[in-house]
Amino acid sequence: MARKSVLFVCLGNICRSPIAEAIFIQEIKERGMSKEWDADSAGTADFNLGMSPDDHAVATLRSHGIECGGSARQ
């Protein structure tokens, strides 16, 4: 079976799209589907390139037991 991929996109790639990516990854792990999917996120603008996800976004995810990492890209 071919792997599927999904790309979550928002303006700066430091809050909304990394949150969506992290939640999606958590969901596919819980469903035992990690080998079937690739997930990533990006922004439409370049002003946050290389920055870590927003502290509030990371804290919100952690409060739900979800880890988030990476750095912003366009």
C-alpha positions, 0 to 999 in steps of 0.5 A: 500500500502506498503511503499517503501524505498531508500538509497543514498550512497556515500563515506563519507556521508557528501555531495553527499548522504545527498544532494540526500536524501534531494532533494528526500525528498523535491520532494516526499513532493511536490508530496504528496507522503511522506506517501509512501516513506522512504529515508536515506543516508549512506557512504561506509567509516567510517571516517566521522561517526557522522559528520554533512553534509558539510557546502557547501552542506548545503548552496547549498541546502538552496539556493534552499529552501531545508533543510538538517540535520542528521549525517554521518553513514556507 
